[in-house]
Amino acid sequence: MENMDGLDVTACERCGDLVESRSRIVNGTGPADADVVFVGEAPGEQEDREGVPFVGRSGDVLDSALGEHGLPRKRVRITNCVRCRPPDNRDPSTEELANCRPYLEAELDQIDPEVVVTLGKVPSEHLLGRDVAVTSEAGTVETVELGSKRRDVLVCVHPAATLYDRSQEETFDATIEKAATVAGVAGGQATFDDY
């Protein structure tokens, strides 16, 4: 891929609106051999400023839940469907998602995680290729073609959902616990059939 250096996109001008609104490309962070990859929607204002996905209040919620389940941020990969901030934090368009998908699939192929966890509606629908009722489907796993192979995708509510609706906290926590359980099994022998 001409615009990718290892796991990082170094230059891309496929989406005019995003090139205009970004201050930088926000690549994924975390180890190149992570067992768990979390996929969000797109960078927000703070992520665009700092160059790191999931910082700010949502990042604090995610980091706290990861820590509680023995899966600190440094052990997981965190990335987004789209690597550039959309104007006014709007949802990325179908075209923008499609333009950035090869980068995400290349990242997943290089990392080859045990599980991909979607954080919210946009990444869930983008990766599963269908409408997703995230609140009722959180904690469910679907195996789909992503990149060069079929991968387990675990649906999760967005961390911010817990800030606005406290009833989502238990759902979010249980999903993170499920991801941590898979990551904690030596040799990657666990499958979701075990649950």
SVG drawing of the C-alpha trace seen along z (x, -y; Angstrom):
<svg xmlns="http://www.w3.org/2000/svg" viewBox="-31 -22 38 46">
<polyline fill="none" stroke="black" stroke-width="0.4" points="0.0,0.0 1.7,-3.2 0.6,-5.3 1.4,-2.8 4.7,-2.3 4.4,0.8 1.3,0.2 1.2,-3.5 -0.5,-5.5 2.1,-8.2 0.2,-10.1 -3.3,-9.9 -5.4,-12.4 -8.3,-10.1 -11.0,-12.0 -11.0,-15.8 -13.2,-16.8 -11.0,-14.8 -7.7,-16.1 -9.2,-19.6 -10.4,-19.0 -7.5,-17.0 -4.3,-18.3 -2.7,-14.9 -3.4,-11.2 -4.2,-9.4 -2.8,-5.8 -3.5,-3.0 -1.4,-2.5 -0.3,0.6 1.8,3.6 2.1,5.1 1.3,8.5 -1.7,7.6 -4.3,10.4 -7.1,7.7 -7.7,4.9 -10.3,2.2 -11.7,0.4 -13.5,-3.0 -15.2,-5.2 -12.8,-8.1 -10.6,-10.5 -12.3,-13.4 -10.9,-16.8 -8.6,-15.7 -7.4,-12.6 -6.6,-14.8 -4.7,-17.2 -2.7,-14.5 -2.3,-11.9 -3.6,-9.1 -6.9,-7.2 -9.3,-7.2 -8.0,-10.0 -10.2,-12.3 -13.3,-11.1 -14.0,-8.1 -10.4,-7.1 -10.4,-7.3 -13.5,-5.0 -11.8,-2.5 -8.5,-2.6 -10.2,-2.2 -12.2,0.9 -9.1,2.4 -7.1,1.9 -9.9,3.5 -9.7,6.6 -5.9,6.9 -5.6,5.8 -3.8,2.4 -3.7,0.2 -0.1,1.1 -1.2,4.8 -3.9,4.0 -4.1,2.2 -6.5,-0.7 -7.4,-2.0 -10.2,-3.5 -12.2,-2.8 -11.2,-6.2 -7.8,-7.8 -8.7,-11.4 -11.0,-13.6 -14.3,-14.3 -15.4,-18.0 -17.4,-18.9 -17.0,-15.3 -19.7,-14.1 -19.9,-10.4 -17.6,-9.3 -19.4,-8.9 -19.7,-5.5 -17.1,-6.6 -14.7,-7.7 -15.1,-4.4 -14.5,-2.5 -11.4,-4.7 -9.8,-3.9 -10.8,-0.2 -7.7,1.1 -5.5,-0.5 -7.6,1.1 -7.5,4.5 -3.7,4.3 -3.3,3.4 -5.4,6.4 -3.5,8.7 -0.2,7.6 -1.3,7.9 -3.5,11.0 -5.4,10.6 -7.5,13.2 -10.4,10.8 -11.5,7.5 -13.7,5.4 -15.9,2.8 -16.5,-0.3 -19.9,-1.6 -22.4,-1.6 -20.3,-2.8 -17.4,-0.4 -19.9,2.5 -21.9,1.9 -18.8,1.2 -17.0,4.4 -20.1,6.6 -21.6,5.2 -25.1,5.0 -27.3,2.9 -26.4,3.5 -28.4,2.8 -25.3,2.2 -27.1,2.0 -28.8,5.4 -26.0,7.1 -23.1,6.0 -21.1,9.0 -22.0,11.1 -19.4,12.4 -19.6,12.8 -17.0,14.2 -16.5,12.2 -14.0,11.8 -11.6,9.0 -8.5,8.6 -7.0,11.9 -8.9,14.1 -12.1,14.7 -11.9,13.0 -14.0,13.0 -15.6,9.6 -16.9,8.8 -19.6,6.0 -19.2,3.5 -21.0,0.2 -18.9,-2.9 -17.2,-3.9 -18.9,-7.3 -22.3,-5.6 -21.5,-4.8 -21.1,-8.5 -24.5,-9.4 -26.4,-6.3 -25.3,-4.6 -27.3,-1.5 -24.7,-0.8 -21.9,-0.4 -22.6,3.2 -22.9,4.1 -19.6,2.3 -17.8,3.9 -19.0,7.4 -17.8,7.1 -14.4,5.8 -14.2,8.8 -14.9,11.2 -12.2,9.6 -9.7,9.8 -10.5,13.5 -9.6,14.3 -6.4,12.2 -5.3,13.8 -5.3,17.4 -1.8,18.7 -1.2,19.6 -4.4,18.1 -6.3,21.4 -9.5,19.9 -12.4,19.5 -15.7,17.9 -17.3,21.3 -16.0,21.8 -18.4,19.2"/>
</svg>
